[in-house]
């Protein structure tokens, strides 16, 4: 049987753990499973409902039958597959090794303070990725070079704007405009200019929320799945607005 | 020549998957597996579309299922959940050209509201391209997720380090 303080500590930790995972782009059923696994390791039953911005968690002690509930906001964090894998592994470790709550929290703090991949490495790999994408869509070598440079410019401007804390819809519109405008240089060169323009903005496609949204829906978490899809579509609309601005300026060269 | 086309398609898909995956901060141990899955998936879709005459949505579904099964198989060795491997591997298959044509047709539709022939042409272009783009994304995600329903137990314990023969739950 647990005291109310012990039960509250468990709830507070699971609330932080679950919302961190949800904020890092983990699909819902996995967050529920991992949180419940940690609950089992601590001898409590965990149930929760989740929405786009907040989560409602209940923890029940089987011994005393006491139940505590909390509503917790979901933080806006960068998507991280590293955290997804590590925090999932932590839930298994907690269960298999019978870790105490203090040990789980200590390991959790270590895992979430691991460094992310360096932005300069990400910048270069995204440049090569988008150039390869251009090639997959039938682009030639000149178009690939233009897409590579446009992506470097667009992505570095995006990083700079994110560091300034600008609204993310605005960031998507401006980045899509800048990247596609740089790629419109291809209209004046002998190359597959349409492919270059089309692929220059594709690094902005929010692939993770799109796929997570469909995954949530097919796994029965329809409300949050739709929320994720709506969110992704808003970003795609912003991308389309930025691209449309370039197309309007350059449409004479494209029709 | 045919083999070269397939190899090049797989190679560029692997580079694209690694780059787009890097935005989402995967563990370093996942990168080689992401590259393999993306190359196999994209090359398979390329073959199905160009040599077997399949449409892009059905070919994407087949590629999605292959990537999903592959992530289940490779996830155990890297202690990575399936999503960490299959989401970056699916990204090079996002139908960017169709999405671009849909946006371009929408812009041109709005520019030609007084010309009924052009108006109809661009609206048709918009609907065709948007439908293909949405269907392909849906098929990819459903295809890659489907192995989770078939191999539930294995899919849910990929990050577990203890030997499965000693399972307690």
Boltz contact constraints between the chains, C-beta under 6 A:
constraints:
  - contact:
      token1: [A, 79]
      token2: [B, 24]
      max_distance: 6.0
  - contact:
      token1: [A, 80]
      token2: [B, 25]
      max_distance: 6.0
  - contact:
      token1: [A, 81]
      token2: [B, 24]
      max_distance: 6.0
  - contact:
      token1: [A, 81]
      token2: [B, 25]
      max_distance: 6.0
  - contact:
      token1: [A, 81]
      token2: [B, 26]
      max_distance: 6.0
  - contact:
      token1: [A, 81]
      token2: [B, 84]
      max_distance: 6.0
  - contact:
      token1: [A, 82]
      token2: [B, 25]
      max_distance: 6.0
  - contact:
      token1: [A, 82]
      token2: [B, 27]
      max_distance: 6.0
  - contact:
      token1: [A, 84]
      token2: [B, 84]
      max_distance: 6.0
  - contact:
      token1: [A, 85]
      token2: [B, 27]
      max_distance: 6.0
  - contact:
      token1: [A, 85]
      token2: [B, 80]
      max_distance: 6.0
  - contact:
      token1: [A, 85]
      token2: [B, 81]
      max_distance: 6.0
  - contact:
      token1: [A, 85]
      token2: [B, 84]
      max_distance: 6.0
  - contact:
      token1: [A, 85]
      token2: [B, 159]
      max_distance: 6.0
  - contact:
      token1: [A, 88]
      token2: [B, 81]
      max_distance: 6.0
  - contact:
      token1: [A, 88]
      token2: [B, 159]
      max_distance: 6.0
  - contact:
      token1: [A, 89]
      token2: [B, 159]
      max_distance: 6.0
  - contact:
      token1: [A, 92]
      token2: [B, 159]
      max_distance: 6.0
  - contact:
      token1: [A, 92]
      token2: [B, 160]
      max_distance: 6.0
  - contact:
      token1: [A, 96]
      token2: [B, 162]
      max_distance: 6.0
  - contact:
      token1: [A, 116]
      token2: [B, 25]
      max_distance: 6.0
  - contact:
      token1: [A, 117]
      token2: [B, 22]
      max_distance: 6.0
  - contact:
      token1: [A, 117]
      token2: [B, 25]
      max_distance: 6.0
  - contact:
      token1: [A, 122]
      token2: [B, 22]
      max_distance: 6.0
  - contact:
      token1: [A, 125]
      token2: [B, 19]
      max_distance: 6.0
  - contact:
      token1: [A, 125]
      token2: [B, 22]
      max_distance: 6.0
  - contact:
      token1: [A, 126]
      token2: [B, 19]
      max_distance: 6.0
  - contact:
      token1: [A, 128]
      token2: [B, 15]
      max_distance: 6.0
  - contact:
      token1: [A, 128]
      token2: [B, 19]
      max_distance: 6.0
  - contact:
      token1: [A, 129]
      token2: [B, 16]
      max_distance: 6.0
  - contact:
      token1: [A, 129]
      token2: [B, 19]
      max_distance: 6.0
  - contact:
      token1: [A, 129]
      token2: [B, 20]
      max_distance: 6.0
  - contact:
      token1: [A, 132]
      token2: [B, 12]
      max_distance: 6.0
  - contact:
      token1: [A, 132]
      token2: [B, 15]
      max_distance: 6.0
  - contact:
      token1: [A, 132]
      token2: [B, 16]
      max_distance: 6.0
  - contact:
      token1: [A, 133]
      token2: [B, 16]
      max_distance: 6.0
  - contact:
      token1: [A, 135]
      token2: [B, 12]
      max_distance: 6.0
  - contact:
      token1: [A, 136]
      token2: [B, 12]
      max_distance: 6.0
  - contact:
      token1: [A, 137]
      token2: [B, 97]
      max_distance: 6.0
  - contact:
      token1: [A, 198]
      token2: [B, 97]
      max_distance: 6.0
  - contact:
      token1: [A, 198]
      token2: [B, 100]
      max_distance: 6.0
  - contact:
      token1: [A, 199]
      token2: [B, 96]
      max_distance: 6.0
  - contact:
      token1: [A, 202]
      token2: [B, 96]
      max_distance: 6.0
  - contact:
      token1: [A, 205]
      token2: [B, 94]
      max_distance: 6.0
  - contact:
      token1: [A, 207]
      token2: [B, 91]
      max_distance: 6.0
  - contact:
      token1: [A, 208]
      token2: [B, 24]
      max_distance: 6.0
  - contact:
      token1: [A, 208]
      token2: [B, 87]
      max_distance: 6.0
  - contact:
      token1: [A, 211]
      token2: [B, 87]
      max_distance: 6.0
  - contact:
      token1: [A, 211]
      token2: [B, 141]
      max_distance: 6.0
  - contact:
      token1: [A, 214]
      token2: [B, 141]
      max_distance: 6.0
  - contact:
      token1: [A, 215]
      token2: [B, 145]
      max_distance: 6.0
  - contact:
      token1: [A, 218]
      token2: [B, 145]
      max_distance: 6.0
  - contact:
      token1: [A, 240]
      token2: [B, 103]
      max_distance: 6.0
  - contact:
      token1: [A, 243]
      token2: [B, 103]
      max_distance: 6.0
  - contact:
      token1: [A, 244]
      token2: [B, 107]
      max_distance: 6.0
  - contact:
      token1: [A, 247]
      token2: [B, 104]
      max_distance: 6.0
  - contact:
      token1: [A, 247]
      token2: [B, 107]
      max_distance: 6.0
